[in-house]
Amino acid sequence: MQVKVFESTDMASGLKMVKDELGPDALILSTKTVRSRKLGLLGKSHFEITAAVDDMWPHKGGSASTQKSPATDDLLSERDMLLGTAPEDTGHTPLTYDSSLRLAKPVQPETEQNRQQKIPVTATKPPQDSLQSEVDELKGMIKTLGQEMMRINQARPSISADAETISEPPAQTPLFLLQQRLRDFGINEDTARTITGFAKESLTLDEVSDPFRQEEFLKKTISDLLQINDSPLCCDSTQKRIALVGPTGVGKTTTLAKIAATQLSSHGASIGFITIDTYRIAAVEQLKVYGDIMNIPVEVVISPKQLEHALLTMRDKDLVLIDTAGRSPQDTFCIDELGSFLQPELFIEKHLVLSATTRETELFDAIQRFSILGLDNAIITKIDECTSLGVLLDIQIREQIPYSFVTNGQKVPEDIMKADKKILTELIMSPGKGLPYE
């Protein structure tokens, strides 16, 4: 039996390679998805197919008649005699089964002379050893096929085509404990497994076991994976326009007021408020209260045309902050309507506001749904209400959207800070301890 391993970018092309190389009778022994074990989470995977074919069967490059050796012809002849299925093009005589001999015997074609003389048809007994060898080989092939089918049936059905192939470390080993620590941070299983695989390649066993060296490795790795916009309000000499968008109840209006108060106290910039949130009860009044306290003008608009006029009115402001109505990620119509306000030619940055208390699947769904607006940054709110913040890393791995601000309470303007890699890394690695800085 000939066994060969094939690699391809997808299953269809891999099966075609097997068929072209080994023929249509090839047996698939195993298939698996292989991905580089480097840290790159977005690296491409490929399929590895192990296939086999009986050496006596025809291969690529010619027909059975041109590739069979004399020994192969004998084996085929004996197998065909056993099964009673001699091919027409081999010249073998068709077989019938004789129960008294317990093997196949050839039947001579009936001719006019045979019918007249009634000559009995006799059988020539083939070598018993050759037949037994052929039967054993067929039994072995059937057994192998049965074992493969059992393995496939017992395999987990939830494994996807591009699932990570890094194996789990043995229990209670330093690598296992490192992976468990990452899971305790709230980091999902795929990300934790990949970082553990990177540690296996980057560190020695003694270094993984050393708490100080392990801490250094995790801080650097997590920090390198995070993306931030550390100057979200920098606008040089032009006007900066920022709109906060996102689901309902994530704290967009309060965050808007925090940004404005921080900018006023640190830079003394001239600021203008615009709200297009006319759906929520008292939303306009809430923003006007903040505007009165900080002496910031507030414009209310209900149409894209009015938004253009409001921006023109505030053309002398350094920073224009735009409040929007909360939209359900499932309401694509309202999100599209919001997009009609925030047209690209208005040069408005879109910051998606997300609550850290939201379930991970819903966070990713919100990012995907609001991405049609052309998101520039993300703001994470309510981090003070979470016991673990590993999701901050998971979002970066899957969506790669930079963070601009994080908020950790309701006080204005104290409970907000610009995104910082060091602080976010400590937040992720310090579950249950809250914000490490005032």
RAVENFEN-V32338 format. One record per helix or strand of 2 or more residues. SS is the DSSP state (alpha for helix, beta for strand). FROM is the first residue (numbers start at 1). LEN is the number of residues. If there is no record, write none. Layout:
ss,from,len
SS,FROM,LEN
SS,FROM,LEN
This chain:
ss,from,len
beta,2,7
alpha,11,12
beta,27,9
beta,45,9
alpha,64,4
alpha,70,14
alpha,88,3
beta,95,4
beta,103,4
alpha,112,6
alpha,128,27
alpha,174,11
alpha,189,14
alpha,205,5
alpha,211,15
beta,240,6
alpha,252,16
beta,271,5
alpha,283,12
beta,297,4
alpha,304,10
beta,319,5
alpha,332,10
alpha,344,3
beta,349,7
alpha,360,14
beta,377,5
alpha,383,3
alpha,391,9
beta,403,5
beta,416,3
alpha,421,9
